[in-house]
Amino acid sequence: MHFTTYIAPALLVLSEMASAKAIIHLPNAIRRRDYSHEVKKVADKLLRRATVGTDVNLQPQSFNGLLPLSEPDSALNQSIATACLNSLQSVTGVENDAGLTACYNILQYDPKLGAFMADLRLYQAFQPKGAFANITVSDIQIGVKYPSSTRFQSVPKSNAKKRDLEERQSTSTNSSMTEIEQYLLMGSFLTHLDIKKLNNTQLMSLMLPEIQLNTAESQKAVSANMTSGEGAWFVIGEFSSDFDEKLVTPAAAKNAIEVALPFILPGVTLGIFPTGLIITMAWTGLFFLAYGLGTFGRIRYRDAYRKRMAASAGRTGKRI
């Protein structure tokens, strides 16, 4: 009687207290946390990550993930301009109606990383004609197309070195040729290419882009391409004075890609996906189908043979 009256309720109370105490002393990872506190912690982490790149003592930013960005200083910029203008003196005419010439140079090249930094400058050398006669320079869009083996990224205009038209005209040493635009390009080769197999001519063919001029006037698209004879290429910096218009061609770039491709043992890959996979699976299915039908036919022939042999021996094969 006393057990049921006093002891049983006491044990029930103790069990409830023990369970409540266990809940109170749960690990921090299981406790219910305040949502605003968690949001604040995550925001602090994001802010700390965002401010890491703002320290001037850190390494400079790399646009292509390989080479650090370092824009040409005033002395180097003037040297490039002088070399470009001197080389462009031999250009007596251009095929594009915009009357533009180009000067393209490799400022940095790291053969171990397969990355480079290029400087591209456009000059107004002749009067526009044809479709570009009534189009201002500011309305012309420049397109750069590298071979399929080369990836590139143009430096944003906020970081690119740009000058207004009056300053470019005042610093130009040739009054008949005016620099209208300047670009800084960061490029790199595909990682699976073995560029150690390539010579300088093949490397230049992979670094030389096609320059396209595009604009729109009265809803009519106007475009033109600049050929290798309409500019100066590799006149300063890496590969300077090694450029040969007859050797550095799109065909040479295609050949360089084939040379730089790694050797793949034939028969160990599926080829073009998913075509190779589809063909392989089709032949595999036909093999198992033929093998299965043949096996099923042999099983039926075995059973028929056993029945025939049993019948010839005077037995029917049925149990009595």
C-alpha positions as CSV (number, residue, x, y, z in Angstrom):
1,M,0.0,0.0,0.0
2,H,2.7,2.5,1.0
3,F,4.7,1.5,-2.2
4,T,1.8,2.3,-4.4
5,T,0.9,5.5,-2.6
6,Y,4.2,7.2,-2.1
7,I,7.1,5.4,-3.8
8,A,5.5,5.0,-7.2
9,P,4.7,8.7,-7.7
10,A,8.2,9.6,-6.4
11,L,9.9,7.4,-9.0
12,L,7.7,8.9,-11.7
13,V,8.8,12.5,-10.7
14,L,12.4,11.4,-10.6
15,S,12.2,10.0,-14.1
16,E,10.6,13.2,-15.4
17,M,13.4,15.3,-13.8
18,A,16.1,13.1,-15.2
19,S,14.6,13.4,-18.7
20,A,14.3,17.1,-18.4
21,K,17.9,17.4,-17.2
22,A,19.1,15.3,-20.1
23,I,17.3,17.7,-22.5
24,I,18.9,20.7,-20.7
25,H,22.4,19.3,-21.0
26,L,22.2,18.3,-24.7
27,P,25.3,19.1,-26.8
28,N,25.4,22.6,-28.4
29,A,25.0,21.0,-31.9
30,I,21.6,19.6,-30.9
31,R,20.2,22.5,-29.0
32,R,17.8,24.9,-30.7
33,R,19.8,28.0,-31.6
34,D,18.7,31.5,-32.3
35,Y,18.3,32.0,-36.1
36,S,19.4,35.6,-36.2
37,H,22.6,34.6,-34.3
38,E,23.4,32.0,-37.0
39,V,22.7,34.5,-39.8
40,K,25.0,37.0,-38.2
41,K,27.8,34.4,-37.9
42,V,27.5,33.4,-41.6
43,A,27.5,37.1,-42.6
44,D,30.7,37.8,-40.6
45,K,32.4,34.8,-42.4
46,L,31.4,36.2,-45.8
47,L,32.6,39.6,-45.0
48,R,36.0,38.3,-43.8
49,R,36.3,36.3,-47.1
50,A,35.4,39.4,-49.1
51,T,38.0,41.6,-47.5
52,V,40.9,39.2,-47.9
53,G,41.7,40.4,-51.5
54,T,41.7,44.1,-50.5
55,D,45.0,43.9,-48.7
56,V,47.7,45.7,-50.7
57,N,50.4,43.4,-49.3
58,L,48.7,40.3,-50.9
59,Q,49.6,38.8,-54.2
60,P,48.2,40.6,-57.3
61,Q,45.0,39.2,-58.8
62,S,45.3,36.7,-61.6
63,F,42.6,36.9,-64.2
64,N,43.3,33.6,-65.9
65,G,44.3,31.9,-62.7
66,L,47.9,31.5,-63.7
67,L,49.7,34.8,-64.4
68,P,49.4,37.8,-62.1
69,L,48.1,41.0,-63.6
70,S,50.7,43.7,-64.0
71,E,49.7,46.6,-66.4
72,P,52.5,48.3,-68.4
73,D,54.0,51.3,-66.7
74,S,54.6,54.6,-68.4
75,A,58.0,53.7,-69.7
76,L,57.0,50.3,-71.0
77,N,53.8,51.8,-72.5
78,Q,55.8,54.4,-74.4
79,S,58.3,51.8,-75.6
80,I,55.4,49.6,-76.9
81,A,53.9,52.6,-78.7
82,T,57.1,53.6,-80.3
83,A,57.8,50.1,-81.5
84,C,54.3,49.7,-82.9
85,L,54.4,53.0,-84.8
86,N,57.8,52.2,-86.2
87,S,56.6,48.8,-87.4
88,L,53.4,50.1,-88.8
89,Q,55.3,52.5,-91.1
90,S,55.6,49.7,-93.6
91,V,51.8,49.3,-93.9
92,T,50.8,51.1,-97.0
93,G,47.2,50.0,-97.1
94,V,44.5,47.9,-95.4
95,E,41.7,45.7,-96.7
96,N,39.2,46.5,-94.0
97,D,36.9,49.5,-94.8
98,A,37.4,50.9,-91.3
99,G,41.0,51.9,-92.1
100,L,42.3,50.4,-88.9
101,T,45.6,48.7,-88.2
102,A,46.6,46.6,-85.2
103,C,49.7,46.1,-83.1
104,Y,49.8,42.9,-81.0
105,N,52.6,41.9,-78.6
106,I,53.2,39.3,-75.9
107,L,54.3,41.1,-72.7
108,Q,54.7,38.0,-70.5
109,Y,54.9,34.3,-71.2
110,D,55.4,31.4,-68.8
111,P,56.1,28.1,-70.6
112,K,55.7,26.1,-67.4
113,L,52.2,27.4,-66.8
114,G,51.3,27.8,-70.4
115,A,50.0,31.3,-69.8
116,F,50.7,34.7,-71.4
117,M,49.7,38.3,-71.3
118,A,49.2,40.2,-74.5
119,D,48.9,43.9,-75.4
120,L,46.6,44.8,-78.4
121,R,46.5,48.3,-79.8
122,L,44.4,49.6,-82.6
123,Y,45.3,52.6,-84.8
124,Q,43.4,54.8,-87.2
125,A,45.8,54.7,-90.2
126,F,43.5,55.5,-93.1
127,Q,40.2,57.1,-93.8
128,P,37.2,54.9,-93.4
129,K,35.4,54.0,-96.6
130,G,32.6,51.8,-97.9
131,A,30.3,50.5,-95.2
132,F,32.4,52.2,-92.5
133,A,32.5,55.7,-94.1
134,N,29.8,57.2,-91.9
135,I,30.6,55.2,-88.7
136,T,32.5,56.8,-85.9
137,V,35.3,54.9,-84.1
138,S,33.3,54.8,-80.9
139,D,30.6,52.8,-82.6
140,I,32.9,50.0,-83.8
141,Q,33.1,46.9,-81.6
142,I,36.2,44.8,-81.6
143,G,36.0,41.0,-81.6
144,V,39.0,38.8,-80.7
145,K,39.0,35.1,-81.6
146,Y,41.8,32.8,-80.6
147,P,42.4,29.2,-81.8
148,S,40.4,26.5,-80.1
149,S,43.4,25.6,-77.9
150,T,43.7,29.0,-76.3
151,R,41.5,30.5,-73.6
152,F,41.6,34.3,-73.0
153,Q,40.0,37.0,-70.9
154,S,40.1,40.7,-71.5
155,V,41.0,42.9,-68.5
156,P,37.9,44.9,-67.4
157,K,37.8,48.5,-68.7
158,S,38.1,49.8,-65.1
159,N,41.6,48.3,-64.9
160,A,42.6,48.7,-68.6
161,K,44.8,51.6,-69.5
162,K,42.7,54.0,-71.6
163,R,43.3,57.5,-72.7
164,D,41.1,60.1,-74.4
165,L,41.5,61.0,-78.0
166,E,43.3,64.3,-77.5
167,E,45.9,62.7,-75.2
168,R,46.5,59.9,-77.7
169,Q,47.0,62.3,-80.5
170,S,49.4,64.5,-78.5
171,T,51.6,61.5,-77.5
172,S,51.6,60.0,-81.0
173,T,54.9,60.4,-82.9
174,N,53.1,59.9,-86.2
175,S,50.5,62.5,-87.0
176,S,49.0,60.2,-89.7
177,M,48.3,57.4,-87.3
178,T,46.3,57.7,-84.1
179,E,45.9,55.1,-81.4
180,I,42.2,54.7,-80.7
181,E,42.0,51.7,-78.4
182,Q,44.2,49.5,-76.2
183,Y,43.5,46.1,-74.7
184,L,45.2,43.9,-72.2
185,L,44.5,40.2,-72.8
186,M,45.2,37.3,-70.4
187,G,45.5,33.9,-72.1
188,S,46.3,30.4,-71.3
189,F,46.5,27.1,-73.2
190,L,44.4,24.1,-72.5
191,T,45.9,22.0,-69.7
192,H,46.0,18.7,-71.7
193,L,48.2,20.2,-74.4
194,D,52.0,19.5,-74.2
195,I,53.4,22.8,-75.3
196,K,56.9,21.6,-74.8
197,K,56.7,19.9,-78.2
198,L,56.1,23.2,-80.0
199,N,58.6,25.6,-81.4
200,N,58.3,29.4,-81.4
201,T,56.4,29.6,-84.7
202,Q,53.8,27.1,-83.5
203,L,53.5,28.9,-80.2
204,M,53.0,32.2,-81.9
205,S,50.3,30.7,-84.1
206,L,48.4,29.7,-81.0
207,M,48.8,33.1,-79.5
208,L,47.8,35.2,-82.5
209,P,44.1,36.0,-82.6
210,E,41.8,37.0,-85.4
211,I,40.5,40.6,-85.0
212,Q,37.0,41.3,-86.1
213,L,35.4,44.7,-86.6
214,N,31.6,44.8,-86.0
215,T,29.0,47.6,-85.9
216,A,25.4,48.3,-86.8
217,E,24.0,51.2,-88.7
218,S,20.3,51.6,-89.6
219,Q,19.6,48.1,-88.5
220,K,22.2,46.8,-91.0
221,A,25.1,44.8,-89.6
222,V,28.5,45.8,-90.8
223,S,31.6,43.6,-90.2
224,A,35.2,43.3,-91.4
225,N,38.2,41.2,-90.5
226,M,41.8,42.3,-90.1
227,T,44.4,40.2,-91.9
228,S,47.9,39.6,-90.7
229,G,49.2,42.0,-93.3
230,E,47.2,44.9,-91.8
231,G,49.2,45.2,-88.6
232,A,52.4,44.7,-86.6
233,W,52.8,41.5,-84.6
234,F,55.3,40.5,-82.0
235,V,57.5,43.6,-82.4
236,I,58.4,43.9,-78.7
237,G,58.4,41.6,-75.7
238,E,58.3,37.9,-76.1
239,F,59.0,36.4,-79.6
240,S,60.0,39.8,-80.8
241,S,61.3,39.9,-84.4
242,D,60.4,36.2,-84.8
243,F,57.1,36.7,-86.6
244,D,56.8,35.5,-90.2
245,E,53.5,36.1,-91.9
246,K,54.0,33.1,-94.2
247,L,54.6,30.7,-91.3
248,V,52.3,31.9,-88.6
249,T,48.9,31.0,-90.1
250,P,45.6,29.3,-89.0
251,A,46.9,26.2,-90.7
252,A,50.0,26.3,-88.5
253,A,47.8,26.7,-85.4
254,K,45.8,23.6,-86.4
255,N,49.0,21.6,-86.9
256,A,50.4,22.9,-83.6
257,I,47.3,21.6,-81.8
258,E,47.6,18.2,-83.3
259,V,51.3,18.1,-82.4
260,A,50.6,19.1,-78.8
261,L,47.9,16.6,-78.2
262,P,48.9,13.7,-75.9
263,F,49.2,10.2,-77.3
264,I,46.2,8.0,-76.6
265,L,46.4,4.3,-77.0
266,P,43.8,3.2,-79.6
267,G,41.0,0.9,-78.4
268,V,41.0,2.0,-74.8
269,T,38.4,4.8,-75.0
270,L,34.9,4.9,-76.3
271,G,35.6,7.6,-78.8
272,I,33.2,10.4,-79.3
273,F,30.6,10.5,-76.5
274,P,27.8,9.5,-76.6
275,T,28.2,8.0,-80.1
276,G,31.0,5.6,-79.0
277,L,29.0,4.5,-75.9
278,I,25.9,3.9,-78.0
279,I,27.8,1.8,-80.6
280,T,29.5,-0.2,-77.8
281,M,26.3,-0.9,-76.0
282,A,24.6,-1.9,-79.2
283,W,27.3,-4.5,-80.0
284,T,27.2,-5.7,-76.4
285,G,23.4,-6.2,-76.6
286,L,23.7,-8.1,-79.9
287,F,26.4,-10.3,-78.4
288,F,24.3,-11.2,-75.3
289,L,21.2,-11.7,-77.5
290,A,23.0,-14.1,-79.8
291,Y,24.7,-15.9,-76.9
292,G,21.4,-16.2,-75.0
293,L,19.5,-17.6,-78.0
294,G,22.2,-20.1,-78.7
295,T,22.3,-21.3,-75.1
296,F,18.5,-21.6,-75.0
297,G,18.5,-23.6,-78.2
298,R,21.2,-26.0,-76.8
299,I,19.1,-26.5,-73.7
300,R,16.0,-27.4,-75.7
301,Y,18.1,-29.8,-77.9
302,R,19.5,-31.4,-74.7
303,D,16.0,-32.0,-73.3
304,A,14.7,-33.4,-76.6
305,Y,17.8,-35.7,-76.9
306,R,17.2,-37.1,-73.4
307,K,13.5,-37.8,-74.1
308,R,14.5,-39.5,-77.4
309,M,17.1,-41.7,-75.7
310,A,14.6,-42.6,-72.9
311,A,12.0,-43.6,-75.4
312,S,14.4,-45.8,-77.4
313,A,15.3,-47.6,-74.2
314,G,11.6,-48.3,-73.4
315,R,11.1,-45.7,-70.7
316,T,8.7,-42.8,-71.0
317,G,10.4,-40.7,-68.4
318,K,7.1,-40.5,-66.3
319,R,7.1,-41.5,-62.7
320,I,4.7,-44.1,-61.5
